[in-house]
Amino acid sequence: MNSEQRLCCLHFLKKNSGLGPNHKYLYLKFPDHFIWDGKEKEWKERTKGKSIGRITYGTPSKGERFYLRLLLANIQGPTSFTDLQQMENHVVHFKKQLQNMDFLNQTTLLKFI
């Protein structure tokens, strides 16, 4: 993940925290509703047109980046990295969270590789 992608992800989490419970988006669906303004470094509400959403490519060999990608694709409306890592009142690594959610089985992985 380059610095622009990290910033975009962090601002996605921040934007989610201000949206309220009725607007919970997956990271992949976020560009359907908002556009990333690279100059202003913020997400702005989409007013027209359609989107082509992108997410950083990663394989299991990339470790935590790959596991973060899976979590962002499957957890709606996270407002912090802790939301993505919270498991039974403990903060765990992304991989452990996915194992707990049973997302690391062969069928699920084939959808994202």
N, CA, C and O atoms as a MOPAC input file, in Angstrom:
PM7 MOZYME 1SCF
protein

 N      0.83900 1    -1.17300 1     0.00000 1
 C      0.00000 1     0.00000 1     0.00000 1
 C      0.88700 1     1.24100 1     0.00000 1
 O      1.76700 1     1.37900 1     0.85000 1
 N      0.65900 1     2.13400 1    -0.94200 1
 C      1.44300 1     3.35800 1    -0.92600 1
 C      0.79000 1     4.38400 1     0.00500 1
 O     -0.28600 1     4.13400 1     0.54700 1
 N      1.42800 1     5.51300 1     0.18600 1
 C      0.93300 1     6.49100 1     1.16200 1
 C     -0.43800 1     7.05000 1     0.77600 1
 O     -1.25300 1     7.32600 1     1.65700 1
 N     -0.70700 1     7.22200 1    -0.51100 1
 C     -2.02000 1     7.71400 1    -0.96000 1
 C     -3.11100 1     6.69100 1    -0.63800 1
 O     -4.19900 1     7.06400 1    -0.20100 1
 N     -2.83000 1     5.41800 1    -0.85000 1
 C     -3.79900 1     4.36300 1    -0.55700 1
 C     -4.05700 1     4.25900 1     0.94300 1
 O     -5.19900 1     4.06800 1     1.36300 1
 N     -3.00500 1     4.38400 1     1.75500 1
 C     -3.17700 1     4.35300 1     3.21400 1
 C     -4.03400 1     5.52700 1     3.66900 1
 O     -4.92600 1     5.37100 1     4.50300 1
 N     -3.75800 1     6.70000 1     3.11500 1
 C     -4.51200 1     7.89200 1     3.47100 1
 C     -5.97500 1     7.74800 1     3.07800 1
 O     -6.86900 1     8.11900 1     3.83900 1
 N     -6.21000 1     7.21800 1     1.91000 1
 C     -7.57200 1     6.98800 1     1.42100 1
 C     -8.31500 1     6.03200 1     2.36500 1
 O     -9.47900 1     6.26300 1     2.69100 1
 N     -7.65500 1     4.98000 1     2.79600 1
 C     -8.24800 1     4.00700 1     3.71100 1
 C     -8.53800 1     4.64000 1     5.07300 1
 O     -9.61100 1     4.43400 1     5.64000 1
 N     -7.58900 1     5.40400 1     5.59000 1
 C     -7.79700 1     6.07200 1     6.88400 1
 C     -8.97400 1     7.04200 1     6.82700 1
 O     -9.76600 1     7.12400 1     7.76500 1
 N     -9.08200 1     7.76800 1     5.72900 1
 C    -10.18900 1     8.71300 1     5.58800 1
 C    -11.52500 1     7.99700 1     5.35800 1
 O    -12.58200 1     8.52300 1     5.70600 1
 N    -11.47400 1     6.80100 1     4.77100 1
 C    -12.67600 1     5.96700 1     4.66100 1
 C    -13.19600 1     5.64700 1     6.06000 1
 O    -14.39200 1     5.77300 1     6.32500 1
 N    -12.30000 1     5.23200 1     6.95400 1
 C    -12.68700 1     4.91900 1     8.32700 1
 C    -13.24000 1     6.15400 1     9.02900 1
 O    -14.25400 1     6.07900 1     9.72300 1
 N    -12.57600 1     7.27900 1     8.84900 1
 C    -13.01500 1     8.53500 1     9.47000 1
 C    -14.38500 1     8.96200 1     8.93700 1
 O    -15.25100 1     9.37600 1     9.70600 1
 N    -14.57600 1     8.86000 1     7.62000 1
 C    -15.85900 1     9.23800 1     7.01900 1
 C    -16.97800 1     8.34800 1     7.54200 1
 O    -18.07900 1     8.82800 1     7.81100 1
 N    -16.70300 1     7.05500 1     7.68700 1
 C    -17.70700 1     6.13200 1     8.22300 1
 C    -18.14900 1     6.53000 1     9.62600 1
 O    -19.32100 1     6.38100 1     9.97400 1
 N    -17.22800 1     7.03000 1    10.42400 1
 C    -17.57700 1     7.38600 1    11.80900 1
 C    -18.57200 1     8.54100 1    11.85500 1
 O    -19.29700 1     8.68700 1    12.84000 1
 N    -18.62100 1     9.36100 1    10.81100 1
 C    -19.54600 1    10.48400 1    10.79100 1
 C    -20.83600 1    10.21500 1    10.04200 1
 O    -21.69100 1    11.09800 1     9.97300 1
 N    -21.00700 1     9.02800 1     9.47900 1
 C    -22.18400 1     8.74700 1     8.66000 1
 C    -23.39900 1     8.26800 1     9.43500 1
 O    -24.52600 1     8.46900 1     8.98200 1
 N    -23.21200 1     7.65900 1    10.55700 1
 C    -24.33600 1     7.14100 1    11.31900 1
 C    -24.65600 1     5.69500 1    10.96000 1
 O    -24.13100 1     5.15600 1     9.98500 1
 N    -25.52200 1     5.07300 1    11.75800 1
 C    -25.78100 1     3.63700 1    11.62200 1
 C    -26.53200 1     3.23300 1    10.34900 1
 O    -26.46400 1     2.07000 1     9.95300 1
 N    -27.23700 1     4.14500 1     9.70600 1
 C    -28.00300 1     3.78700 1     8.51300 1
 C    -27.16300 1     3.77200 1     7.24500 1
 O    -27.64600 1     3.36600 1     6.18800 1
 N    -25.92900 1     4.20300 1     7.33700 1
 C    -25.05200 1     4.25700 1     6.17500 1
 C    -23.78100 1     3.47100 1     6.46100 1
 O    -22.74400 1     4.03900 1     6.80500 1
 N    -23.87900 1     2.16800 1     6.31400 1
 C    -22.72800 1     1.30700 1     6.54400 1
 C    -22.30700 1     0.71300 1     5.21500 1
 O    -23.02100 1    -0.09700 1     4.62400 1
 N    -21.13900 1     1.12800 1     4.75500 1
 C    -20.66800 1     0.69500 1     3.45500 1
 C    -19.42900 1    -0.18800 1     3.56900 1
 O    -18.59600 1    -0.01800 1     4.45900 1
 N    -19.33900 1    -1.12600 1     2.64500 1
 C    -18.09600 1    -1.86600 1     2.47500 1
 C    -17.11300 1    -0.95400 1     1.75100 1
 O    -17.52500 1    -0.06300 1     1.00800 1
 N    -15.85000 1    -1.16500 1     1.95600 1
 C    -14.83300 1    -0.34700 1     1.31100 1
 C    -14.97800 1    -0.39600 1    -0.21200 1
 O    -14.78800 1     0.61200 1    -0.89100 1
 N    -15.31600 1    -1.57600 1    -0.74300 1
 C    -15.46500 1    -1.73300 1    -2.18600 1
 C    -16.65700 1    -0.96400 1    -2.74200 1
 O    -16.64400 1    -0.56700 1    -3.90700 1
 N    -17.68000 1    -0.75100 1    -1.93200 1
 C    -18.89300 1    -0.05800 1    -2.38200 1
 C    -18.85800 1     1.43800 1    -2.08900 1
 O    -19.71800 1     2.18000 1    -2.56400 1
 N    -17.89600 1     1.87700 1    -1.32900 1
 C    -17.80600 1     3.27600 1    -0.93100 1
 C    -17.75200 1     4.22000 1    -2.13000 1
 O    -18.40900 1     5.26100 1    -2.10700 1
 N    -16.98200 1     3.88700 1    -3.19300 1
 C    -16.94000 1     4.78100 1    -4.35800 1
 C    -18.27300 1     4.91200 1    -5.09800 1
 O    -18.42000 1     5.81300 1    -5.92500 1
 N    -19.23700 1     4.04800 1    -4.82800 1
 C    -20.57000 1     4.21800 1    -5.40000 1
 C    -21.27400 1     5.43500 1    -4.80500 1
 O    -22.18000 1     5.99200 1    -5.42500 1
 N    -20.86600 1     5.84400 1    -3.62000 1
 C    -21.53600 1     6.92800 1    -2.89300 1
 C    -20.65000 1     8.15500 1    -2.67900 1
 O    -21.15300 1     9.25500 1    -2.44900 1
 N    -19.33300 1     7.96600 1    -2.75500 1
 C    -18.38800 1     9.05300 1    -2.49600 1
 C    -17.25700 1     9.00800 1    -3.51800 1
 O    -16.98000 1     7.96300 1    -4.10700 1
 N    -16.61500 1    10.13900 1    -3.72000 1
 C    -15.44000 1    10.19400 1    -4.58500 1
 C    -14.24500 1    10.65300 1    -3.74900 1
 O    -14.39400 1    11.45800 1    -2.82900 1
 N    -13.07000 1    10.13800 1    -4.07300 1
 C    -11.84800 1    10.53200 1    -3.37800 1
 C    -11.28300 1    11.76200 1    -4.06600 1
 O    -10.96000 1    11.71400 1    -5.25300 1
 N    -11.16400 1    12.84700 1    -3.34500 1
 C    -10.56100 1    14.07200 1    -3.85200 1
 C     -9.09800 1    14.05300 1    -3.44200 1
 O     -8.75600 1    14.38000 1    -2.30600 1
 N     -8.23700 1    13.66500 1    -4.38000 1
 C     -6.81500 1    13.54000 1    -4.09200 1
 C     -6.15100 1    14.86000 1    -3.73300 1
 O     -5.16700 1    14.89000 1    -2.99300 1
 N     -6.69500 1    15.95300 1    -4.26100 1
 C     -6.12300 1    17.26600 1    -3.96900 1
 C     -6.44400 1    17.70100 1    -2.54000 1
 O     -5.57100 1    18.18600 1    -1.81900 1
 N     -7.69600 1    17.52300 1    -2.14100 1
 C     -8.14100 1    17.90600 1    -0.79500 1
 C     -7.89700 1    16.79700 1     0.23400 1
 O     -7.99100 1    17.02700 1     1.43900 1
 N     -7.58500 1    15.59300 1    -0.25500 1
 C     -7.33800 1    14.42700 1     0.61400 1
 C     -8.54900 1    14.11300 1     1.49500 1
 O     -8.44000 1    13.98800 1     2.71500 1
 N     -9.70500 1    13.99200 1     0.84000 1
 C    -10.92800 1    13.64500 1     1.57200 1
 C    -11.93300 1    12.99600 1     0.63700 1
 O    -11.85900 1    13.14500 1    -0.58300 1
 N    -12.88500 1    12.26500 1     1.23700 1
 C    -13.98600 1    11.67300 1     0.50500 1
 C    -15.10400 1    12.70700 1     0.44000 1
 O    -15.46100 1    13.31200 1     1.45000 1
 N    -15.65500 1    12.90400 1    -0.76000 1
 C    -16.76500 1    13.83400 1    -0.94400 1
 C    -17.94400 1    13.06800 1    -1.52300 1
 O    -17.76700 1    12.10100 1    -2.26400 1
 N    -19.14100 1    13.50600 1    -1.18000 1
 C    -20.33500 1    12.81400 1    -1.64400 1
 C    -20.41600 1    12.84800 1    -3.16400 1
 O    -20.19700 1    13.88600 1    -3.78800 1
 N    -20.73100 1    11.70300 1    -3.74500 1
 C    -20.86200 1    11.59300 1    -5.19800 1
 C    -22.16900 1    12.25200 1    -5.60200 1
 O    -23.22200 1    11.95500 1    -5.03800 1
 N    -22.10200 1    13.14200 1    -6.57200 1
 C    -23.29800 1    13.84100 1    -7.02200 1
 C    -23.76400 1    13.38200 1    -8.39300 1
 O    -24.92700 1    13.57700 1    -8.74600 1
 N    -22.87200 1    12.77400 1    -9.17200 1
 C    -23.27600 1    12.30700 1   -10.49900 1
 C    -22.34900 1    11.19400 1   -10.95500 1
 O    -21.25000 1    11.01200 1   -10.43200 1
 N    -22.82200 1    10.46900 1   -11.93100 1
 C    -21.99200 1     9.44600 1   -12.55900 1
 C    -21.87900 1     8.15800 1   -11.78000 1
 O    -22.40600 1     8.01300 1   -10.67700 1
 N    -21.18000 1     7.23800 1   -12.38900 1
 C    -20.94100 1     5.92500 1   -11.79100 1
 C    -19.48400 1     5.81600 1   -11.40900 1
 O    -18.66600 1     6.66700 1   -11.76100 1
 N    -19.17000 1     4.76100 1   -10.68400 1
 C    -17.80900 1     4.61100 1   -10.19300 1
 C    -17.20300 1     3.28200 1   -10.60200 1
 O    -17.90300 1     2.31600 1   -10.90900 1
 N    -15.90100 1     3.26700 1   -10.59600 1
 C    -15.14600 1     2.02300 1   -10.70500 1
 C    -14.30000 1     1.97400 1    -9.44500 1
 O    -13.27900 1     2.65400 1    -9.35300 1
 N    -14.72000 1     1.17700 1    -8.48000 1
 C    -13.98500 1     1.08300 1    -7.22000 1
 C    -12.77600 1     0.17700 1    -7.35800 1
 O    -12.80600 1    -0.80700 1    -8.09700 1
 N    -11.73400 1     0.50500 1    -6.65700 1
 C    -10.51800 1    -0.29900 1    -6.67100 1
 C    -10.04800 1    -0.51300 1    -5.24600 1
 O    -10.27800 1     0.30900 1    -4.35800 1
 N     -9.39600 1    -1.61800 1    -5.06000 1
 C     -8.78300 1    -1.89600 1    -3.77100 1
 C     -7.40100 1    -2.47100 1    -4.05500 1
 O     -7.21100 1    -3.19000 1    -5.03600 1
 N     -6.46100 1    -2.16000 1    -3.21200 1
 C     -5.08700 1    -2.61400 1    -3.41400 1
 C     -5.03500 1    -4.12800 1    -3.54000 1
 O     -5.60200 1    -4.85400 1    -2.72200 1
 N     -4.35300 1    -4.58700 1    -4.56700 1
 C     -4.19800 1    -6.01600 1    -4.79900 1
 C     -3.25700 1    -6.60500 1    -3.76300 1
 O     -2.27200 1    -5.97900 1    -3.37300 1
 N     -3.56400 1    -7.78800 1    -3.33100 1
 C     -2.68500 1    -8.46800 1    -2.38900 1
 C     -2.92100 1    -9.96200 1    -2.43400 1
 O     -4.04700 1   -10.41100 1    -2.64700 1
 N     -1.89200 1   -10.71500 1    -2.24000 1
 C     -2.00400 1   -12.17300 1    -2.17700 1
 C     -1.68500 1   -12.60900 1    -0.75100 1
 O     -1.15700 1   -11.81400 1     0.02700 1
 N     -1.98900 1   -13.83800 1    -0.39700 1
 C     -1.67700 1   -14.29800 1     0.95900 1
 C     -0.20900 1   -14.12200 1     1.33900 1
 O      0.11000 1   -13.98600 1     2.52000 1
 N      0.68100 1   -14.12300 1     0.35700 1
 C      2.09800 1   -13.93600 1     0.66800 1
 C      2.40000 1   -12.51500 1     1.16300 1
 O      3.46400 1   -12.28100 1     1.73500 1
 N      1.47900 1   -11.56500 1     0.95100 1
 C      1.65300 1   -10.18200 1     1.41000 1
 C      1.26700 1   -10.01300 1     2.87900 1
 O      1.40500 1    -8.92300 1     3.43400 1
 N      0.79200 1   -11.07200 1     3.50200 1
 C      0.50900 1   -11.03200 1     4.93900 1
 C     -0.62400 1   -10.10800 1     5.32900 1
 O     -1.72400 1   -10.19200 1     4.78400 1
 N     -0.35100 1    -9.22400 1     6.27700 1
 C     -1.38900 1    -8.37800 1     6.86300 1
 C     -2.12000 1    -7.51200 1     5.82700 1
 O     -3.30400 1    -7.22300 1     5.99400 1
 N     -1.42900 1    -7.09900 1     4.76700 1
 C     -2.10000 1    -6.30300 1     3.73100 1
 C     -3.22400 1    -7.11600 1     3.09000 1
 O     -4.31600 1    -6.59900 1     2.85600 1
 N     -2.95100 1    -8.39100 1     2.80900 1
 C     -3.96900 1    -9.27100 1     2.23600 1
 C     -5.13300 1    -9.45900 1     3.20500 1
 O     -6.29300 1    -9.40900 1     2.79600 1
 N     -4.83600 1    -9.67400 1     4.47500 1
 C     -5.89100 1    -9.89500 1     5.46200 1
 C     -6.71400 1    -8.63000 1     5.69800 1
 O     -7.92600 1    -8.70300 1     5.90000 1
 N     -6.06200 1    -7.48400 1     5.67300 1
 C     -6.79100 1    -6.21200 1     5.77700 1
 C     -7.73700 1    -6.06200 1     4.59300 1
 O     -8.88100 1    -5.64000 1     4.75800 1
 N     -7.27000 1    -6.40100 1     3.41900 1
 C     -8.09200 1    -6.32500 1     2.20600 1
 C     -9.34600 1    -7.18500 1     2.35700 1
 O    -10.44100 1    -6.74400 1     2.00800 1
 N     -9.20100 1    -8.38900 1     2.86600 1
 C    -10.35800 1    -9.26600 1     3.07300 1
 C    -11.34400 1    -8.67900 1     4.09000 1
 O    -12.55800 1    -8.73200 1     3.89200 1
 N    -10.81200 1    -8.12700 1     5.16400 1
 C    -11.68900 1    -7.53000 1     6.17700 1
 C    -12.44100 1    -6.33000 1     5.61300 1
 O    -13.64100 1    -6.18800 1     5.85000 1
 N    -11.75800 1    -5.47000 1     4.87700 1
 C    -12.40500 1    -4.29900 1     4.29000 1
 C    -13.48500 1    -4.70200 1     3.28400 1
 O    -14.46700 1    -3.98300 1     3.09900 1
 N    -13.29900 1    -5.84000 1     2.64600 1
 C    -14.27400 1    -6.31800 1     1.66300 1
 C    -15.47600 1    -6.99500 1     2.30900 1
 O    -16.47000 1    -7.26500 1     1.63400 1
 N    -15.39800 1    -7.27100 1     3.61100 1
 C    -16.46200 1    -8.04800 1     4.24900 1
 C    -17.09200 1    -7.42800 1     5.48800 1
 O    -18.12600 1    -7.91300 1     5.94500 1
 N    -16.51900 1    -6.39400 1     6.03700 1
 C    -17.07400 1    -5.76000 1     7.23600 1
 C    -17.63400 1    -4.39700 1     6.85400 1
 O    -16.91300 1    -3.53600 1     6.35000 1
 N    -18.92700 1    -4.21300 1     7.10000 1
 C    -19.58200 1    -2.96400 1     6.73400 1
 C    -19.37700 1    -1.89000 1     7.78400 1
 O    -19.49800 1    -2.13700 1     8.98400 1
 N    -19.06500 1    -0.69300 1     7.31000 1
 C    -19.02500 1     0.49000 1     8.15100 1
 C    -18.00200 1     0.55200 1     9.25700 1
 O    -18.29800 1     1.10700 1    10.31500 1
 N    -16.78700 1    -0.00200 1     9.06600 1
 C    -15.80000 1     0.13000 1    10.14400 1
 C    -15.41000 1     1.59400 1    10.32500 1
 O    -15.33400 1     2.34600 1     9.35400 1
 N    -15.16600 1     1.98900 1    11.55500 1
 C    -14.78500 1     3.37200 1    11.82800 1
 C    -13.34600 1     3.48400 1    12.32400 1
 O    -12.83800 1     4.58600 1    12.52900 1
 N    -12.69600 1     2.34300 1    12.51300 1
 C    -11.29900 1     2.33400 1    12.94800 1
 C    -10.70300 1     0.96000 1    12.64800 1
 O    -11.42400 1     0.00400 1    12.36400 1
 N     -9.38500 1     0.88000 1    12.71700 1
 C     -8.74500 1    -0.42000 1    12.54800 1
 C     -9.13700 1    -1.35500 1    13.69100 1
 O     -9.16700 1    -2.57300 1    13.51700 1
 N     -9.43700 1    -0.78900 1    14.85100 1
 C     -9.88500 1    -1.60000 1    15.97900 1
 C    -11.19400 1    -2.30400 1    15.65100 1
 O    -11.39100 1    -3.45200 1    16.05000 1
 N    -12.10200 1    -1.63100 1    14.92700 1
 C    -13.34700 1    -2.27900 1    14.49200 1
 C    -13.05800 1    -3.51800 1    13.65900 1
 O    -13.78900 1    -4.50600 1    13.72800 1
 N    -12.00800 1    -3.46400 1    12.88500 1
 C    -11.64000 1    -4.59000 1    12.02600 1
 C    -10.92700 1    -5.69200 1    12.80100 1
 O    -10.89200 1    -6.84200 1    12.36400 1
 N    -10.36100 1    -5.34000 1    13.94600 1
 C     -9.54400 1    -6.28000 1    14.70800 1
 C    -10.19000 1    -6.73200 1    16.01300 1
 O     -9.60800 1    -7.54600 1    16.73100 1
 N    -11.36200 1    -6.23300 1    16.33400 1
 C    -12.00900 1    -6.53200 1    17.62000 1
 C    -12.56100 1    -7.95500 1    17.63100 1
 O    -13.34100 1    -8.33600 1    16.75800 1
 N    -12.15100 1    -8.72500 1    18.61600 1
 C    -12.64200 1   -10.08600 1    18.76800 1
 C    -12.79700 1   -10.37100 1    20.26000 1
 O    -11.81600 1   -10.44100 1    21.00000 1
 N    -14.04300 1   -10.53200 1    20.68400 1
 C    -14.32900 1   -10.83700 1    22.09100 1
 C    -13.59000 1    -9.89100 1    23.03800 1
 O    -12.89100 1   -10.33200 1    23.94900 1
 N    -13.75200 1    -8.59600 1    22.81200 1
 C    -13.16600 1    -7.54200 1    23.64000 1
 C    -11.64100 1    -7.50200 1    23.63300 1
 O    -11.03200 1    -6.90100 1    24.51800 1
 N    -11.02100 1    -8.13700 1    22.64200 1
 C     -9.57400 1    -8.09200 1    22.47900 1
 C     -9.25700 1    -7.63500 1    21.05700 1
 O     -9.99200 1    -7.94000 1    20.11700 1
 N     -8.18100 1    -6.91900 1    20.91500 1
 C     -7.71500 1    -6.52400 1    19.58900 1
 C     -6.70700 1    -7.57200 1    19.12600 1
 O     -5.72500 1    -7.85700 1    19.81100 1
 N     -6.97000 1    -8.13800 1    17.94800 1
 C     -6.11700 1    -9.20500 1    17.41400 1
 C     -5.60900 1    -8.80600 1    16.02500 1
 O     -6.08200 1    -7.83600 1    15.43200 1
 N     -4.64200 1    -9.56800 1    15.52000 1
 C     -4.14200 1    -9.33600 1    14.16500 1
 C     -5.24300 1    -9.62400 1    13.16100 1
 O     -6.17300 1   -10.37700 1    13.44900 1
 N     -5.13800 1    -9.02100 1    11.97600 1
 C     -6.15200 1    -9.19900 1    10.94200 1
 C     -6.35500 1   -10.67600 1    10.60300 1
 O     -7.49000 1   -11.12000 1    10.42700 1
 N     -5.27500 1   -11.43000 1    10.51100 1
 C     -5.38100 1   -12.85200 1    10.16000 1
 C     -6.18800 1   -13.61100 1    11.21400 1
 O     -7.04100 1   -14.42900 1    10.86900 1
 N     -5.93000 1   -13.35000 1    12.47100 1
 C     -6.65300 1   -14.02600 1    13.55500 1
 C     -8.14600 1   -13.70000 1    13.48800 1
 O     -8.98700 1   -14.57200 1    13.70900 1
 N     -8.46600 1   -12.45600 1    13.18600 1
 C     -9.86800 1   -12.05900 1    13.06000 1
 C    -10.53900 1   -12.82900 1    11.92200 1
 O    -11.66900 1   -13.29500 1    12.07200 1
 N     -9.86500 1   -12.96200 1    10.81200 1
 C    -10.41800 1   -13.70300 1     9.68000 1
 C    -10.58000 1   -15.18300 1    10.00500 1
 O    -11.55500 1   -15.80900 1     9.59000 1
 N     -9.63400 1   -15.74000 1    10.74200 1
 C     -9.75800 1   -17.14100 1    11.15500 1
 C    -10.98100 1   -17.30600 1    12.05100 1
 O    -11.72300 1   -18.28000 1    11.92400 1
 N    -11.18700 1   -16.36000 1    12.94900 1
 C    -12.34000 1   -16.40400 1    13.83500 1
 C    -13.64700 1   -16.31200 1    13.04300 1
 O    -14.63700 1   -16.94300 1    13.41000 1
 N    -13.65400 1   -15.54100 1    11.97600 1
 C    -14.84000 1   -15.37200 1    11.14800 1
 C    -14.97600 1   -16.48000 1    10.11000 1
 O    -15.94300 1   -16.49200 1     9.34800 1
 N    -14.02700 1   -17.40900 1    10.06900 1
 C    -13.97000 1   -18.51500 1     9.10500 1
 C    -13.90300 1   -18.01500 1     7.67000 1
 O    -14.52600 1   -18.59400 1     6.78000 1
 N    -13.15100 1   -16.94300 1     7.43900 1
 C    -12.97400 1   -16.39400 1     6.10900 1
 C    -11.73700 1   -16.92100 1     5.41000 1
 O    -11.50200 1   -16.58600 1     4.24900 1
 N    -10.95300 1   -17.72100 1     6.07300 1
 C     -9.73000 1   -18.21100 1     5.45300 1
 C     -9.88200 1   -19.62400 1     4.91100 1
 O     -8.89500 1   -20.34200 1     4.75300 1
 N    -11.11900 1   -20.02200 1     4.62600 1
 C    -11.29900 1   -21.32600 1     4.00400 1
 C    -11.10900 1   -21.19200 1     2.48800 1
 O    -11.14400 1   -20.08200 1     1.95700 1
 N    -10.91500 1   -22.27400 1     1.81700 1
 C    -10.57900 1   -22.29000 1     0.38500 1
 C    -11.62600 1   -21.57900 1    -0.46500 1
 O    -11.26500 1   -20.81400 1    -1.35900 1
 N    -12.90100 1   -21.80800 1    -0.21600 1
 C    -13.96500 1   -21.22100 1    -1.02500 1
 C    -13.96000 1   -19.70600 1    -0.94000 1
 O    -14.05600 1   -19.03100 1    -1.96500 1
 N    -13.85200 1   -19.16900 1     0.24300 1
 C    -13.84500 1   -17.72300 1     0.42600 1
 C    -12.61700 1   -17.09700 1    -0.20000 1
 O    -12.72400 1   -16.06300 1    -0.86000 1
 N    -11.46600 1   -17.69000 1    -0.01100 1
 C    -10.23800 1   -17.13400 1    -0.56500 1
 C    -10.26900 1   -17.06700 1    -2.08100 1
 O     -9.73300 1   -16.12400 1    -2.66200 1
 N    -10.87500 1   -18.03000 1    -2.72900 1
 C    -10.91000 1   -18.04200 1    -4.18800 1
 C    -11.68300 1   -16.84300 1    -4.74200 1
 O    -11.43900 1   -16.43600 1    -5.87800 1
 N    -12.58500 1   -16.28200 1    -3.98700 1
 C    -13.33400 1   -15.10600 1    -4.42800 1
 C    -12.45700 1   -13.86700 1    -4.49900 1
 O    -12.76800 1   -12.93600 1    -5.24200 1
 N    -11.36800 1   -13.83600 1    -3.74100 1
 C    -10.57000 1   -12.61600 1    -3.58500 1
 C     -9.17700 1   -12.69700 1    -4.19300 1
 O     -8.45400 1   -11.70100 1    -4.21200 1
 N     -8.79600 1   -13.85000 1    -4.68200 1
 C     -7.44700 1   -13.97600 1    -5.25900 1
 C     -7.53800 1   -13.82900 1    -6.77300 1
 O     -6.52100 1   -13.90100 1    -7.46300 1

